[in-house]
Amino acid sequence: MLSSHEGMSEAAESKIGARIMQIRRKCDIDLETLAARTALDSEVLSRIETNEFIPPLATLFKLANALGVDIAAFLQERTSEDKIAITRRDETVRISNRPHHDQGEADYVYAALDVRQNFRHMDPFMVEFPLQEAEEMVFNSHEGEEFLHVLEGTLEFRSEDRLEVLNPGDNIYFQSDISHGFRRISQGPARAIAVIWNKRP
């Protein structure tokens, strides 16, 4: 289970902001320019870089696109240019919901299942979903496409004009530039494998 990596996850979380800052400075981009490129407030970006706020996946993808890097660059320093890259169980990077998540941000718990391969087109994650009421759902959008396979529990997927209930074994593939959100509607845990293609400019 993902919970076995909590200590390692906190260490990984503590480095996300520093890596984003390092990459931004290497690209010679100031916070105001990055804010303009991502449509994020510069104060929020500053809080991310100082690790006061752990951003959700949609925000990480926006930052990766704006900085011209792979999302793995924020999660792990080690990368591989080999045609085959293996990430062992204890090397997966788990990002959990934290007390300093902002209200209105999705508090999924997600684990990056590959942190080694560089120059890739897909990002695979294991995602745990919180139990939520419909009015608590948070909707995100970003460039690219997403595939999700439900492993356990029952999820509700919503877009602006569609509602679907997903059970174990069900799959959904969608264009992620539409406003979308998931919530757990089962009493027990809900987990899914999500593979995201992040379309870069």
C-alpha positions in Angstrom: 0.0 0.0 0.0 1.1 3.6 -0.6 1.1 4.3 3.1 4.3 2.3 3.6 6.3 5.1 2.0 5.1 8.0 4.1 8.6 8.9 5.5 10.1 8.9 2.1 7.2 10.9 0.8 7.7 13.7 3.2 11.4 13.9 2.1 10.3 14.1 -1.5 7.6 16.7 -0.8 10.2 18.9 1.0 12.3 19.1 -2.2 9.6 19.9 -4.7 9.6 23.6 -4.1 13.4 23.8 -4.1 13.6 21.9 -7.4 11.0 24.2 -9.0 12.9 27.3 -7.8 16.2 25.8 -9.1 14.8 25.0 -12.5 13.1 28.4 -12.7 16.4 30.2 -11.9 18.3 28.0 -14.4 15.8 29.1 -17.1 16.4 32.7 -16.0 12.7 33.2 -15.3 11.4 35.4 -12.5 8.2 34.7 -10.5 6.1 37.3 -12.3 7.0 35.8 -15.7 6.2 32.3 -14.5 2.9 33.5 -13.0 2.0 35.0 -16.4 2.8 31.8 -18.2 0.9 29.6 -15.8 -2.0 31.9 -14.9 -1.0 31.3 -11.2 -0.6 34.1 -8.6 3.0 34.9 -8.0 2.3 34.7 -4.2 1.1 31.1 -4.7 4.2 30.3 -6.7 6.4 31.8 -3.9 4.6 29.6 -1.3 5.2 26.6 -3.6 8.9 27.3 -3.8 9.2 27.7 -0.1 7.2 24.5 0.5 4.4 26.2 2.3 2.0 24.7 -0.2 2.2 21.3 -2.0 0.6 21.8 -5.4 -1.9 19.4 -7.0 -1.0 17.5 -10.1 -2.7 20.0 -12.4 -0.5 22.8 -11.1 2.6 20.7 -11.4 1.8 20.1 -15.0 1.3 23.8 -15.7 4.6 24.5 -14.1 6.4 21.8 -16.1 5.0 23.1 -19.3 6.0 26.7 -18.5 9.5 25.6 -17.6 9.9 23.1 -20.5 10.6 20.1 -18.3 9.1 16.8 -17.4 7.1 16.6 -14.2 9.6 14.0 -12.9 12.1 16.9 -12.7 10.2 18.2 -9.7 10.0 14.8 -7.9 13.3 13.1 -8.3 16.8 14.1 -9.4 17.7 10.7 -10.8 16.7 10.2 -14.4 17.6 7.8 -17.1 18.0 8.2 -20.9 18.0 4.4 -21.3 15.2 2.8 -23.3 14.2 0.8 -20.2 13.8 2.4 -16.8 12.8 0.6 -13.6 11.5 2.3 -10.5 11.4 0.0 -7.5 8.6 0.0 -5.0 10.6 1.9 -2.4 11.6 4.5 -5.0 8.1 5.7 -5.9 7.4 9.3 -4.8 4.2 9.7 -2.9 2.7 13.1 -2.4 0.0 13.2 0.3 -2.7 15.7 1.2 -1.2 18.0 3.8 -2.7 20.5 6.4 -1.5 23.4 4.3 -3.4 22.4 1.1 -5.4 25.4 0.2 -9.2 25.2 0.4 -10.5 24.5 -3.1 -7.6 22.4 -4.1 -8.0 18.7 -4.8 -6.6 16.7 -1.9 -5.9 13.4 -3.8 -3.0 11.4 -2.6 -0.9 10.5 -5.6 2.3 8.5 -6.1 4.5 8.9 -9.1 5.2 5.4 -10.3 8.2 6.3 -12.5 10.8 8.8 -11.5 13.7 7.7 -13.6 12.9 8.0 -17.3 13.7 11.3 -18.9 12.2 12.6 -22.1 9.0 10.7 -21.8 5.5 11.3 -23.0 3.4 9.7 -20.3 3.3 10.1 -16.5 1.9 7.2 -14.5 0.4 7.6 -11.0 -1.3 5.7 -8.3 -4.1 7.9 -6.9 -6.0 7.6 -3.7 -9.3 9.6 -3.5 -10.9 11.2 -0.5 -14.5 10.7 0.5 -16.3 13.9 -0.6 -19.7 15.4 -1.0 -20.6 16.6 -4.5 -20.4 20.2 -3.5 -16.8 19.7 -2.2 -15.5 18.5 -5.6 -12.6 20.4 -7.1 -12.4 20.7 -10.9 -9.1 20.9 -12.8 -8.0 21.2 -16.4 -4.6 21.1 -18.2 -3.3 20.3 -21.7 -3.1 16.6 -22.6 -5.0 13.4 -22.2 -5.7 11.1 -19.2 -6.4 7.4 -18.8 -7.6 6.0 -15.4 -8.2 2.4 -14.4 -10.1 1.9 -11.1 -8.4 -0.7 -8.8 -10.8 -0.5 -5.8 -13.7 1.5 -4.5 -16.2 3.5 -6.4 -15.5 6.9 -8.0 -17.6 9.5 -9.5 -16.3 11.4 -12.5 -17.8 14.7 -13.5 -17.2 17.2 -16.3 -19.3 20.2 -17.3 -21.9 18.0 -19.1 -21.3 14.5 -17.9 -21.4 12.3 -14.8 -20.1 8.8 -14.7 -19.8 6.2 -11.9 -16.7 4.1 -12.1 -16.3 0.7 -10.3 -13.3 -1.6 -10.0 -12.1 -2.7 -13.4 -13.7 0.3 -15.2 -11.6 2.6 -17.3 -12.0 6.2 -18.5 -10.0 8.0 -21.2 -10.6 11.7 -21.7 -9.1 15.0 -23.0 -7.8 16.7 -19.9 -8.3 20.2 -21.1 -12.0 19.8 -20.2 -12.9 20.8 -16.6 -13.0 17.6 -14.7 -13.0 16.1 -11.2 -13.2 12.8 -9.3 -14.5 12.0 -5.9 -14.8 8.8 -3.9 -18.4 7.7 -3.2 -17.7 4.3 -1.7 -17.2 4.0 2.1 -14.1 2.0 1.7 -10.8 3.2 0.1 -10.7 4.1 -3.6 -7.6 3.8 -5.7 -6.8 4.0 -9.4 -3.9 3.9 -11.8 -3.8 7.1 -13.8 -1.6 7.6 -16.9 -1.4 11.2 -18.1 0.0 12.5 -21.3 1.1 16.1 -20.7 1.0 18.0 -24.0 3.8 20.4 -24.0 3.9 23.6 -26.1 
